[in-house]
Amino acid sequence: LTPPLVPCRLEGVWSLVYSSEPGLYRSSPFFWSFSRLLEGKTSPTPVPGAKNSELAEAVYAVTDALGPFYTVGDATQTITATQLVSEVELSIEPLPNLPPVGRSLMTSTASAVPTATGLELTLEKTEVRDSTLSQLPGLGFVSDLAFPTKNAFDALSNALQLTPDASTV
């Protein structure tokens, strides 16, 4: 018998120490919602490295294949009574054995509502924070990138008949 969830016991900053996903970056509300959005959709072509024929897995296999060019750093989730903020540090490394050329903190923000078994999260936005890339010529806009994920996923869902309310997980 599982004891009832006490939401205040979840509040705080949590560091990711394990993930059942091959990419630590996928342990965020953005990727949970992205997978849900594409539920039941298959890839039009086989993609090497994909776990199955689902479209989301094909997209993940492509991003995983870029692995030699980036490193995933610390991954944390900050939980409050009403919100979960997921932050994953990414460093871009264009050549092996050379220092990274840039670093960004990829951030997903979701509203949080306690349920009997956990938290119901509704993804609100995804953004780039603290990016060193914004210091490079022509890339000053990078630190101001904020993607209205919930609105975009809702629009995609409506236009392409994908999973409704995919931003809620």
C-alpha positions as CSV (number, residue, x, y, z in Angstrom):
1,L,0.0,0.0,0.0
2,T,1.5,3.3,-1.1
3,P,1.1,6.2,1.4
4,P,-0.6,9.3,0.1
5,L,1.6,11.9,-1.5
6,V,2.5,14.9,0.6
7,P,3.4,17.6,-2.0
8,C,5.5,19.7,0.4
9,R,7.9,16.8,0.8
10,L,8.8,17.2,-2.9
11,E,9.6,20.9,-2.7
12,G,13.3,21.8,-3.3
13,V,16.1,21.4,-5.8
14,W,16.6,17.8,-6.9
15,S,19.7,16.6,-8.9
16,L,19.2,13.9,-11.4
17,V,21.3,10.9,-10.5
18,Y,19.7,8.2,-12.6
19,S,17.5,8.1,-15.8
20,S,16.0,5.1,-17.5
21,E,16.3,7.1,-20.7
22,P,19.6,6.9,-22.7
23,G,19.8,10.7,-22.9
24,L,19.7,12.5,-19.5
25,Y,18.3,15.6,-21.3
26,R,15.1,13.6,-21.9
27,S,14.3,13.7,-18.2
28,S,12.4,16.9,-18.5
29,P,8.7,17.9,-19.0
30,F,9.5,19.0,-22.6
31,F,10.5,15.5,-23.7
32,W,7.7,13.8,-21.7
33,S,5.2,16.1,-23.5
34,F,6.9,15.7,-26.9
35,S,6.7,11.9,-26.6
36,R,3.0,12.2,-25.6
37,L,2.3,14.6,-28.5
38,L,3.6,12.1,-31.0
39,E,2.1,9.0,-29.4
40,G,1.0,6.5,-31.9
41,K,2.8,8.2,-34.8
42,T,5.4,6.1,-36.6
43,S,8.5,7.3,-38.4
44,P,8.1,7.4,-42.2
45,T,11.6,5.7,-42.5
46,P,13.7,3.5,-40.2
47,V,16.2,5.5,-38.2
48,P,19.4,3.7,-36.9
49,G,19.5,3.7,-33.1
50,A,15.7,4.2,-32.6
51,K,14.3,1.9,-29.9
52,N,11.2,1.3,-32.0
53,S,9.3,2.7,-35.0
54,E,7.6,5.6,-33.1
55,L,8.3,9.1,-34.6
56,A,9.5,10.6,-31.2
57,E,12.0,7.8,-30.9
58,A,13.3,8.5,-34.4
59,V,13.8,12.1,-33.5
60,Y,15.6,11.2,-30.3
61,A,17.9,8.8,-32.2
62,V,18.9,11.6,-34.5
63,T,19.7,14.0,-31.6
64,D,21.5,11.1,-29.8
65,A,23.7,10.6,-32.9
66,L,24.9,14.2,-32.4
67,G,26.4,13.0,-29.1
68,P,30.0,13.4,-30.1
69,F,29.4,17.2,-30.5
70,Y,27.8,17.9,-27.1
71,T,28.0,16.9,-23.5
72,V,25.1,16.9,-21.0
73,G,26.1,18.3,-17.7
74,D,24.1,18.7,-14.5
75,A,20.4,18.1,-14.6
76,T,18.2,19.5,-11.9
77,Q,14.5,20.0,-11.1
78,T,13.3,22.7,-8.8
79,I,9.9,21.9,-7.4
80,T,7.6,24.3,-5.6
81,A,3.9,24.1,-4.6
82,T,2.9,25.2,-8.0
83,Q,5.7,24.7,-10.4
84,L,8.5,22.4,-11.7
85,V,11.5,23.9,-13.4
86,S,13.8,21.5,-15.2
87,E,17.3,22.6,-16.1
88,V,19.9,20.7,-18.1
89,E,23.3,22.0,-18.9
90,L,24.6,21.4,-22.4
91,S,28.1,22.1,-23.7
92,I,28.9,22.2,-27.4
93,E,32.1,20.5,-28.4
94,P,32.7,20.6,-32.1
95,L,36.0,18.6,-32.0
96,P,37.1,15.9,-29.7
97,N,39.7,16.8,-27.0
98,L,39.1,20.5,-27.5
99,P,37.4,22.7,-24.9
100,P,33.7,23.4,-25.4
101,V,32.8,26.4,-27.6
102,G,29.6,27.2,-25.8
103,R,27.4,26.3,-22.9
104,S,23.7,26.7,-22.3
105,L,21.1,25.9,-19.7
106,M,18.1,24.4,-21.3
107,T,15.1,25.1,-19.1
108,S,11.6,23.7,-19.2
109,T,8.9,25.2,-16.9
110,A,5.7,23.4,-16.0
111,S,2.9,24.2,-13.7
112,A,2.4,21.5,-11.0
113,V,-0.8,20.3,-9.5
114,P,-0.6,17.6,-6.7
115,T,-2.5,14.4,-7.3
116,A,-3.0,11.3,-5.1
117,T,0.0,9.7,-6.8
118,G,2.4,12.5,-7.8
119,L,2.3,15.8,-9.7
120,E,0.3,16.6,-12.8
121,L,2.6,18.8,-14.9
122,T,1.5,21.2,-17.7
123,L,4.4,22.3,-19.7
124,E,4.4,26.1,-20.2
125,K,7.6,27.1,-21.9
126,T,11.1,26.0,-22.8
127,E,14.0,28.4,-23.0
128,V,17.7,28.8,-23.3
129,R,19.3,30.5,-20.3
130,D,22.8,31.6,-19.4
131,S,24.1,30.8,-22.9
132,T,27.7,31.6,-23.6
133,L,26.8,31.4,-27.3
134,S,25.0,34.8,-27.0
135,Q,28.4,36.4,-26.6
136,L,29.4,35.3,-30.1
137,P,28.9,37.7,-33.0
138,G,25.3,37.5,-34.4
139,L,24.1,35.2,-31.6
140,G,23.0,37.7,-29.0
141,F,19.4,36.6,-29.4
142,V,20.2,33.1,-28.0
143,S,19.9,34.2,-24.4
144,D,16.4,35.5,-25.0
145,L,15.0,32.4,-26.7
146,A,11.8,31.3,-25.0
147,F,9.5,28.8,-26.8
148,P,5.8,28.8,-25.8
149,T,5.7,25.0,-25.7
150,K,2.1,24.5,-24.5
151,N,0.7,26.9,-27.1
152,A,2.8,25.3,-29.9
153,F,2.0,21.7,-28.9
154,D,-1.7,22.6,-28.7
155,A,-1.6,24.2,-32.1
156,L,0.3,21.2,-33.6
157,S,-2.1,18.8,-32.0
158,N,-5.1,20.6,-33.5
159,A,-3.6,21.1,-36.9
160,L,-2.2,17.6,-37.4
161,Q,-4.6,15.6,-35.3
162,L,-2.0,14.6,-32.7
163,T,-2.5,13.7,-29.0
164,P,-4.7,16.4,-27.4
165,D,-3.5,18.1,-24.3
166,A,0.0,16.6,-24.8
167,S,1.6,19.3,-22.7
168,T,0.0,17.8,-19.6
169,V,1.8,14.8,-18.2
